Amino acid sequence: MTEEIHGTLYNVALAHLAQNGYTASMSKKLYFGNLPFTTTAADLTKLVKPFAEVISARIGLDKKTYKSRGFGFVEVPDEAAQSVITALNGTQFHGRSLTVNESQPHPPPSPRRSRREPLDDPDR
């Protein structure tokens, strides 16, 4: 019974999205490097908009100061990703040469050793 309700809600949500012009197509996240530290997500959106629909854009921020770290990510439809990379990689943006490529997934964090765990080396 619960699966039936969840399935129905899922189908209703998909139908609603389709009515409003959204499709279930895949998207790709692109990495933008060597950005000026004054660049905003809106600036990135304006930069990419002539080449592809922008699904989302964000700037990498320092965790403590919340200042830009000089890179960002833009999510675009799968079929437009390569054209954005070709058009913008190596171009000048506010006096800096951009690096644009497909974003790579983050490696999982390494497990942390407890202070109480003994070291692997018995001679220590």
GROMACS elastic network, one bead per residue, 0.5 to 0.9 nm:
[ bonds ]
;  ai    aj funct       b0    kb
    1     4     6  0.51404   500
    1     5     6  0.64635   500
    1     6     6  0.88219   500
    2     5     6  0.51785   500
    2     6     6  0.62357   500
    2     7     6  0.85223   500
    3     6     6  0.50664   500
    3     7     6  0.59224   500
    3     8     6  0.84597   500
    4     7     6  0.50666   500
    4     8     6  0.61194   500
    4     9     6  0.86260   500
    5     8     6  0.50950   500
    5     9     6  0.61797   500
    5    10     6  0.85652   500
    6     9     6  0.50879   500
    6    10     6  0.60938   500
    6    11     6  0.86414   500
    7    10     6  0.50547   500
    7    11     6  0.62314   500
    7    12     6  0.86368   500
    8    11     6  0.51210   500
    8    12     6  0.61509   500
    8    13     6  0.85749   500
    9    12     6  0.50549   500
    9    13     6  0.61066   500
    9    14     6  0.86160   500
   10    13     6  0.51019   500
   10    14     6  0.62184   500
   10    15     6  0.86323   500
   11    14     6  0.50720   500
   11    15     6  0.61148   500
   11    16     6  0.85663   500
   12    15     6  0.50908   500
   12    16     6  0.61554   500
   12    17     6  0.86589   500
   13    16     6  0.50827   500
   13    17     6  0.62162   500
   13    18     6  0.86232   500
   14    17     6  0.51069   500
   14    18     6  0.61221   500
   14    19     6  0.86291   500
   14    22     6  0.87462   500
   14    23     6  0.85060   500
   14    24     6  0.81565   500
   15    18     6  0.50756   500
   15    19     6  0.61977   500
   15    20     6  0.87540   500
   16    19     6  0.51819   500
   16    20     6  0.64857   500
   16    22     6  0.86976   500
   17    20     6  0.51999   500
   17    21     6  0.65263   500
   17    22     6  0.51388   500
   17    23     6  0.71104   500
   17    24     6  0.87374   500
   18    21     6  0.52407   500
   18    23     6  0.58561   500
   18    24     6  0.82665   500
   19    22     6  0.73318   500
   22    25     6  0.85999   500
   23    26     6  0.87319   500
   25    77     6  0.73097   500
   25    78     6  0.75041   500
   26    76     6  0.89351   500
   26    77     6  0.63171   500
   26    78     6  0.55282   500
   26    79     6  0.84887   500
   27    55     6  0.82197   500
   27    75     6  0.64931   500
   27    76     6  0.55246   500
   27    79     6  0.79541   500
   27    80     6  0.87965   500
   27    81     6  0.81392   500
   28    74     6  0.82771   500
   28    75     6  0.55328   500
   28    76     6  0.55948   500
   28    77     6  0.61362   500
   28    78     6  0.52266   500
   28    79     6  0.87119   500
   28    80     6  0.87475   500
   28    81     6  0.64762   500
   28   102     6  0.72815   500
   28   103     6  0.79579   500
   29    56     6  0.87967   500
   29    73     6  0.63634   500
   29    74     6  0.56103   500
   29    76     6  0.64769   500
   29    77     6  0.87565   500
   29    78     6  0.87504   500
   29    81     6  0.81424   500
   29   101     6  0.89253   500
   29   102     6  0.62818   500
   29   103     6  0.56129   500
   29   104     6  0.85899   500
   30    72     6  0.83381   500
   30    73     6  0.54558   500
   30    74     6  0.52156   500
   30    75     6  0.60962   500
   30    76     6  0.75943   500
   30    81     6  0.73932   500
   30    84     6  0.87629   500
   30    85     6  0.79730   500
   30   100     6  0.68138   500
   30   101     6  0.56705   500
   30   104     6  0.86784   500
   31    71     6  0.73385   500
   31    72     6  0.60167   500
   31    74     6  0.67909   500
   31    99     6  0.77234   500
   31   100     6  0.55842   500
   31   101     6  0.53972   500
   31   102     6  0.57932   500
   31   104     6  0.82182   500
   32    35     6  0.69848   500
   32    44     6  0.87661   500
   32    70     6  0.86016   500
   32    71     6  0.55001   500
   32    72     6  0.51102   500
   32    73     6  0.59060   500
   32    74     6  0.76416   500
   32    89     6  0.85085   500
   32    98     6  0.67222   500
   32    99     6  0.56329   500
   32   101     6  0.69661   500
   32   102     6  0.88761   500
   32   103     6  0.86408   500
   33    70     6  0.64743   500
   33    72     6  0.66465   500
   33    73     6  0.87850   500
   33    97     6  0.87593   500
   33    98     6  0.58920   500
   33   100     6  0.63863   500
   33   101     6  0.87039   500
   34    37     6  0.87633   500
   34    70     6  0.55704   500
   34    71     6  0.60608   500
   34    96     6  0.67168   500
   34    97     6  0.67473   500
   34    98     6  0.55151   500
   34    99     6  0.63204   500
   35    38     6  0.81455   500
   35    39     6  0.66172   500
   35    68     6  0.89391   500
   35    69     6  0.84188   500
   35    71     6  0.54536   500
   35    72     6  0.76271   500
   35    93     6  0.75604   500
   35    94     6  0.84023   500
   35    96     6  0.68910   500
   35    97     6  0.81146   500
   35    98     6  0.66006   500
   35    99     6  0.84446   500
   36    39     6  0.55948   500
   36    68     6  0.84321   500
   36    69     6  0.88941   500
   36    70     6  0.58365   500
   36    71     6  0.82702   500
   36    93     6  0.80119   500
   36    94     6  0.70005   500
   36    95     6  0.82538   500
   36    96     6  0.70030   500
   37    40     6  0.85086   500
   37    67     6  0.76681   500
   37    68     6  0.52564   500
   37    69     6  0.66350   500
   37    70     6  0.52043   500
   37    71     6  0.83342   500
   38    67     6  0.88215   500
   38    68     6  0.71541   500
   38    70     6  0.84248   500
   39    42     6  0.81490   500
   39    43     6  0.60238   500
   39    44     6  0.72896   500
   39    59     6  0.77782   500
   39    68     6  0.77425   500
   39    70     6  0.79702   500
   39    71     6  0.89073   500
   40    43     6  0.51038   500
   40    44     6  0.65256   500
   40    45     6  0.87419   500
   40    57     6  0.89965   500
   40    58     6  0.76889   500
   40    59     6  0.65571   500
   40    68     6  0.85210   500
   40    72     6  0.89538   500
   41    44     6  0.50898   500
   41    45     6  0.62137   500
   41    46     6  0.87164   500
   41    56     6  0.85992   500
   41    57     6  0.53671   500
   41    59     6  0.58607   500
   41    72     6  0.79146   500
   41    73     6  0.87356   500
   41    74     6  0.86198   500
   42    46     6  0.62181   500
   42    47     6  0.86017   500
   42    57     6  0.75844   500
   42    58     6  0.85142   500
   43    46     6  0.51409   500
   43    47     6  0.61856   500
   43    48     6  0.88031   500
   44    47     6  0.50181   500
   44    48     6  0.62931   500
   44    49     6  0.84590   500
   44    57     6  0.66456   500
   44    58     6  0.79514   500
   44    59     6  0.84978   500
   44    72     6  0.80260   500
   44    73     6  0.84698   500
   44    74     6  0.73969   500
   45    48     6  0.53665   500
   45    49     6  0.58125   500
   45    53     6  0.89028   500
   45    54     6  0.63266   500
   45    56     6  0.79077   500
   45    57     6  0.63165   500
   45    74     6  0.75948   500
   46    49     6  0.52696   500
   46    50     6  0.76077   500
   46    54     6  0.89775   500
   47    50     6  0.70942   500
   47    51     6  0.84163   500
   47    88     6  0.87151   500
   47    93     6  0.88087   500
   48    51     6  0.55988   500
   48    52     6  0.62091   500
   48    53     6  0.77436   500
   48    54     6  0.69621   500
   48    74     6  0.81603   500
   48    76     6  0.88500   500
   48    84     6  0.69946   500
   48    88     6  0.82475   500
   49    52     6  0.53140   500
   49    53     6  0.58468   500
   49    54     6  0.62211   500
   50    53     6  0.80753   500
   51    80     6  0.75424   500
   51    83     6  0.70849   500
   51    84     6  0.58575   500
   51    87     6  0.78193   500
   52    76     6  0.65164   500
   52    77     6  0.74148   500
   52    80     6  0.58474   500
   52    81     6  0.77745   500
   52    83     6  0.81888   500
   52    84     6  0.69489   500
   53    75     6  0.87030   500
   53    76     6  0.59831   500
   53    77     6  0.68728   500
   53    80     6  0.81028   500
   54    57     6  0.71982   500
   54    74     6  0.69136   500
   54    75     6  0.61098   500
   54    76     6  0.51223   500
   54    77     6  0.77401   500
   55    74     6  0.74552   500
   55    75     6  0.52579   500
   55    76     6  0.54981   500
   55    77     6  0.74776   500
   56    73     6  0.80968   500
   56    74     6  0.56962   500
   56    75     6  0.50906   500
   56    76     6  0.74248   500
   57    72     6  0.73848   500
   57    73     6  0.56595   500
   57    75     6  0.63187   500
   58    71     6  0.89312   500
   58    72     6  0.56046   500
   58    73     6  0.54445   500
   58    74     6  0.65921   500
   59    68     6  0.66142   500
   59    69     6  0.77931   500
   59    70     6  0.77383   500
   59    71     6  0.61049   500
   59    73     6  0.64395   500
   59    74     6  0.88510   500
   60    66     6  0.88889   500
   60    67     6  0.83934   500
   60    68     6  0.58810   500
   60    69     6  0.55658   500
   60    70     6  0.69752   500
   60    71     6  0.55814   500
   60    72     6  0.52600   500
   60    73     6  0.77722   500
   61    64     6  0.86647   500
   61    65     6  0.79051   500
   61    66     6  0.51569   500
   61    67     6  0.53106   500
   61    69     6  0.53764   500
   61    70     6  0.82475   500
   61    71     6  0.84755   500
   61    72     6  0.88185   500
   62    65     6  0.55892   500
   62    67     6  0.54499   500
   62    68     6  0.63055   500
   62    69     6  0.60410   500
   63    66     6  0.56566   500
   63    67     6  0.82040   500
   64    67     6  0.82897   500
   65    68     6  0.87377   500
   66    69     6  0.87920   500
   68    71     6  0.74336   500
   68    72     6  0.88341   500
   69    72     6  0.84052   500
   73   103     6  0.77051   500
   75    78     6  0.88789   500
   75    81     6  0.85163   500
   76    79     6  0.83519   500
   76    80     6  0.66146   500
   76    81     6  0.61210   500
   76    84     6  0.87002   500
   77    80     6  0.54985   500
   77    81     6  0.64486   500
   78    81     6  0.54921   500
   78    82     6  0.81826   500
   79    82     6  0.72367   500
   79    83     6  0.82359   500
   80    83     6  0.54764   500
   80    84     6  0.64259   500
   80    85     6  0.89029   500
   81    84     6  0.52852   500
   81    85     6  0.63528   500
   81    86     6  0.87427   500
   81   101     6  0.88993   500
   81   102     6  0.78603   500
   82    85     6  0.50702   500
   82    86     6  0.61007   500
   82    87     6  0.85045   500
   82   101     6  0.85815   500
   82   102     6  0.84953   500
   83    86     6  0.50843   500
   83    87     6  0.59749   500
   83    88     6  0.85045   500
   84    87     6  0.51367   500
   84    88     6  0.59694   500
   84    89     6  0.80232   500
   84   100     6  0.82799   500
   84   101     6  0.89443   500
   85    88     6  0.54707   500
   85    89     6  0.54603   500
   85    99     6  0.87681   500
   85   100     6  0.55946   500
   85   101     6  0.58632   500
   85   102     6  0.78470   500
   86    89     6  0.59401   500
   86    90     6  0.88603   500
   86   100     6  0.84082   500
   86   101     6  0.89459   500
   87    90     6  0.85716   500
   87    91     6  0.78868   500
   88    91     6  0.53796   500
   88    92     6  0.84145   500
   88    98     6  0.71177   500
   88    99     6  0.79361   500
   88   100     6  0.66010   500
   89    92     6  0.88804   500
   89    97     6  0.80118   500
   89    98     6  0.57034   500
   89    99     6  0.51577   500
   89   101     6  0.73370   500
   90    96     6  0.89471   500
   90    97     6  0.52991   500
   90    99     6  0.58298   500
   90   100     6  0.75061   500
   91    96     6  0.79730   500
   91    97     6  0.54229   500
   91    98     6  0.56203   500
   91    99     6  0.81428   500
   92    95     6  0.57230   500
   92    96     6  0.51939   500
   92    98     6  0.62095   500
   93    96     6  0.52369   500
   93    97     6  0.63423   500
   93    98     6  0.66298   500
   94    97     6  0.85494   500
  100   103     6  0.88165   500
  101   104     6  0.88848   500
  104   107     6  0.89455   500
  106   109     6  0.85777   500
  107   110     6  0.86610   500
  108   111     6  0.89716   500
  109   112     6  0.86525   500
  113   116     6  0.82815   500
  113   117     6  0.66809   500
  113   119     6  0.89174   500
  114   117     6  0.52617   500
  114   118     6  0.85631   500
  115   118     6  0.79116   500
  118   121     6  0.83569   500
  118   122     6  0.84820   500
  119   122     6  0.70866   500
  119   124     6  0.73495   500
  120   123     6  0.89593   500
  120   124     6  0.86028   500
  121   124     6  0.58366   500
